[in-house]
């Protein structure tokens, strides 16, 4: 895949266009209710700084939880936001987050913080910063999952760690663009440090045995797929 093809794949997904559109609307709100330059930069900067910690927490303790699929009304959400992604890591349609989950999350994290710093203008700046940061995260996420070989060493390293998360052991390397919190909390790893492959790397612990007790995800998925996604058709 060329860089041009990567950009084409990135911009064909509606969520990215929605983030960009809402960012522009946020800028328009800021022009109507501007905060000072200092408060605007501070509001945006705080959100950008918070993102790695928030993403780590959500990824580790929500997306990789073993409680969401046990609750009937949350099972479909968990299936869409992460189970499907691990079942087939390179499937573009589930590569990006679902708007009905990502937008409320971005808003809850950014708007109160921005408002506390700079009123309506600060809230608009913080929300725009959250949306733009999400776009950056999703672009790096595209690089990590699609057939594009990054030239920058730092991006290649990010891809290596994320691919280990998806194809070797899902219990670590939770970051996307930053592995700071993985290193601080002991979940950063290299494949050589964990010789044994996780048996739940593709199903996140939602095994056929678990599905017998909590069947809702399996019912929505037409069963529980097992094994490497690229080898299932041949099995």
C-alpha positions as CSV (number, residue, x, y, z in Angstrom):
1,X,0.0,0.0,0.0
2,X,1.3,3.5,-0.9
3,X,0.9,6.6,1.2
4,X,-1.7,7.9,-1.2
5,X,-3.7,4.7,-0.9
6,X,-3.4,4.9,2.9
7,X,-4.8,8.4,2.9
8,X,-7.6,7.3,0.6
9,X,-8.5,4.5,3.0
10,X,-8.4,6.9,5.9
11,X,-10.7,9.5,4.4
12,X,-13.3,7.1,3.1
13,X,-14.5,6.3,6.6
14,X,-17.4,8.5,7.8
15,X,-16.1,8.8,11.4
16,X,-13.1,10.7,10.2
17,X,-15.2,13.2,8.2
18,X,-17.4,13.6,11.2
19,X,-14.5,14.5,13.5
20,X,-13.2,17.0,11.0
21,X,-16.6,18.6,10.5
22,X,-17.2,18.8,14.3
23,X,-13.7,20.3,14.7
24,X,-14.6,23.1,12.3
25,X,-17.9,23.7,14.1
26,X,-16.0,23.9,17.4
27,X,-13.7,26.5,15.8
28,X,-16.8,28.5,14.7
29,X,-18.1,28.3,18.3
30,X,-14.8,29.6,19.6
31,X,-14.9,32.6,17.2
32,X,-18.3,33.5,18.7
33,X,-17.3,33.0,22.3
34,X,-13.5,33.3,22.3
35,X,-11.3,32.5,25.2
36,X,-8.0,34.3,25.7
37,X,-5.0,32.9,23.8
38,X,-3.5,31.5,27.0
39,X,-6.7,29.8,28.1
40,X,-7.3,28.4,24.6
41,X,-3.8,26.9,24.3
42,X,-4.0,25.6,27.9
43,X,-7.4,24.0,27.3
44,X,-6.2,22.3,24.2
45,X,-2.9,21.4,25.7
46,X,-4.4,19.7,28.7
47,X,-6.6,17.5,26.6
48,X,-3.7,16.5,24.3
49,X,-1.7,15.7,27.4
50,X,-4.5,13.7,29.0
51,X,-5.2,11.6,25.9
52,X,-2.5,8.9,26.4
53,X,-3.7,8.2,30.0
54,X,-7.4,8.2,29.1
55,X,-6.8,5.9,26.1
56,X,-4.7,3.5,28.2
57,X,-7.4,3.3,30.9
58,X,-10.2,2.9,28.4
59,X,-8.3,0.3,26.3
60,X,-7.1,-1.7,29.3
61,X,-10.1,-1.6,31.7
62,X,-13.1,-1.1,29.4
63,X,-12.3,-2.5,25.9
64,X,-10.4,-5.4,27.3
65,X,-12.8,-6.0,30.2
66,X,-14.4,-9.3,30.9
67,X,-17.6,-7.6,32.3
68,X,-19.2,-5.9,29.3
69,X,-20.1,-9.1,27.4
70,X,-21.8,-10.4,30.6
71,X,-24.3,-7.6,30.5
72,X,-27.0,-8.1,27.9
73,X,-27.5,-4.4,27.0
74,X,-23.7,-3.8,26.8
75,X,-22.8,-7.0,24.8
76,X,-23.5,-5.4,21.4
77,X,-21.5,-2.3,22.2
78,X,-18.5,-4.4,23.4
79,X,-18.8,-6.5,20.3
80,X,-18.7,-3.5,18.0
81,X,-16.1,-1.4,19.8
82,X,-13.4,-4.0,20.3
83,X,-14.3,-7.7,20.0
84,X,-14.9,-7.5,16.2
85,X,-11.6,-5.5,15.9
86,X,-9.6,-8.3,17.6
87,X,-11.5,-11.0,15.7
88,X,-10.3,-9.5,12.4
89,X,-7.7,-6.8,13.1
90,X,-7.3,-5.7,9.5
91,X,-11.0,-5.3,8.7
92,X,-11.3,-1.6,7.8
93,X,-15.0,-1.2,8.8
94,X,-14.3,-2.0,12.4
95,X,-10.9,-0.4,12.6
96,X,-12.3,3.0,13.6
97,X,-14.4,3.5,16.7
98,X,-18.1,3.8,16.4
99,X,-19.3,7.4,16.6
100,X,-22.1,6.7,19.1
101,X,-19.3,5.6,21.6
102,X,-16.4,7.9,20.6
103,X,-18.2,11.2,20.4
104,X,-19.7,11.1,23.9
105,X,-16.4,9.9,25.3
106,X,-14.5,12.8,23.7
107,X,-17.1,15.3,24.9
108,X,-17.2,14.0,28.5
109,X,-13.4,14.2,28.7
110,X,-12.8,17.5,27.0
111,X,-15.7,19.8,27.4
112,X,-15.9,20.1,31.2
113,X,-12.1,20.5,31.4
114,X,-12.1,23.2,28.7
115,X,-15.1,25.0,30.2
116,X,-13.4,25.1,33.6
117,X,-10.3,26.7,32.0
118,X,-11.9,29.1,29.6
119,X,-15.7,29.0,29.5
120,X,-17.5,28.3,26.3
121,X,-14.4,29.2,24.2
122,X,-12.2,26.9,26.3
123,X,-14.7,24.1,26.0
124,X,-14.8,24.5,22.2
125,X,-11.0,24.6,22.0
126,X,-10.7,21.5,24.2
127,X,-13.4,19.6,22.2
128,X,-11.7,20.5,18.9
129,X,-8.3,19.3,20.4
130,X,-9.9,16.0,21.4
131,X,-11.4,15.5,17.9
132,X,-8.1,16.4,16.1
133,X,-6.1,14.2,18.5
134,X,-8.5,11.3,17.8
135,X,-7.9,11.9,14.1
136,X,-4.2,11.6,14.6
137,X,-4.7,8.4,16.7
138,X,-6.9,6.9,14.0
139,X,-4.4,7.7,11.3
140,X,-1.6,6.0,13.2
141,X,-4.0,3.1,13.9
142,X,-4.6,2.8,10.1
143,X,-0.8,2.6,9.6
144,X,-0.6,-0.1,12.2
145,X,-3.3,-2.3,10.7
146,X,-3.2,-1.7,6.9
147,X,-0.5,-3.0,4.5
148,X,1.6,0.2,4.7
149,X,5.2,0.1,5.8
150,X,6.1,3.3,7.7
151,X,9.4,4.9,6.9
152,X,9.8,6.7,10.2
153,X,11.4,4.5,12.8
154,X,9.2,5.9,15.6
155,X,6.0,5.0,13.7
156,X,7.4,1.6,12.7
157,X,8.1,0.9,16.4
158,X,4.5,1.9,17.3
159,X,3.3,-0.5,14.6
160,X,5.5,-3.3,15.9
161,X,4.1,-2.9,19.5
162,X,0.5,-2.7,18.4
163,X,0.8,-5.8,16.1
164,X,2.2,-7.7,19.1
165,X,-0.9,-6.6,21.0
166,X,-3.2,-8.0,18.3
167,X,-1.4,-11.1,17.1
168,X,0.7,-12.2,20.1
169,X,-0.6,-11.1,23.5
170,X,-3.4,-8.7,24.0
171,X,-2.6,-8.2,27.7
172,X,-0.1,-5.4,27.1
173,X,1.0,-2.6,24.7
174,X,-2.3,-0.8,25.1
175,X,-1.0,2.5,23.7
176,X,-1.5,3.7,20.2
177,X,0.9,6.6,19.8
178,X,2.4,6.5,23.2
179,X,3.5,3.6,25.4
180,X,4.4,5.8,28.4
181,X,1.6,4.4,30.6
182,X,2.4,0.8,29.5
183,X,5.9,1.3,30.8
184,X,4.8,3.0,34.0
185,X,2.2,0.3,34.8
186,X,4.2,-2.8,33.6
187,X,2.3,-3.7,30.5
188,X,4.9,-2.7,27.9
189,X,6.5,-5.7,26.3
190,X,8.5,-7.1,23.4
191,X,7.5,-10.4,21.9
192,X,10.8,-12.0,23.0
193,X,9.9,-11.2,26.6
194,X,6.7,-13.3,26.2
195,X,7.6,-16.4,24.3
196,X,4.1,-18.1,24.7
197,X,1.3,-16.7,22.5
198,X,-1.8,-15.7,24.4
199,X,-4.7,-18.2,23.7
200,X,-7.2,-15.3,23.9
201,X,-5.4,-12.8,21.6
202,X,-8.3,-13.0,19.1
203,X,-11.3,-13.6,21.3
204,X,-10.4,-11.5,24.3
205,X,-11.5,-14.3,26.6
206,X,-14.8,-14.7,25.0
207,X,-14.4,-18.4,24.3
208,X,-17.0,-21.0,23.2
209,X,-17.2,-22.1,26.9
210,X,-17.8,-18.6,28.1
211,X,-20.4,-18.0,25.3
212,X,-22.5,-20.9,26.7
213,X,-23.1,-18.8,29.8
214,X,-23.1,-15.4,28.2
215,X,-24.5,-16.0,24.7
216,X,-25.4,-12.5,23.5
217,X,-22.1,-11.7,21.6
218,X,-22.2,-15.1,20.0
219,X,-25.8,-14.7,18.9
220,X,-24.9,-11.4,17.3
221,X,-21.8,-12.9,15.7
222,X,-23.2,-16.1,14.3
223,X,-21.1,-18.1,16.8
224,X,-17.6,-17.8,18.2
225,X,-14.8,-17.8,15.7
226,X,-11.6,-19.5,16.8
227,X,-8.0,-19.4,15.5
228,X,-6.1,-16.9,13.4
229,X,-8.5,-14.8,11.3
230,X,-6.5,-15.3,8.1
231,X,-6.7,-19.1,8.5
232,X,-10.3,-19.6,9.3
233,X,-11.6,-19.9,5.7
234,X,-9.0,-22.6,5.1
235,X,-9.8,-24.5,8.3
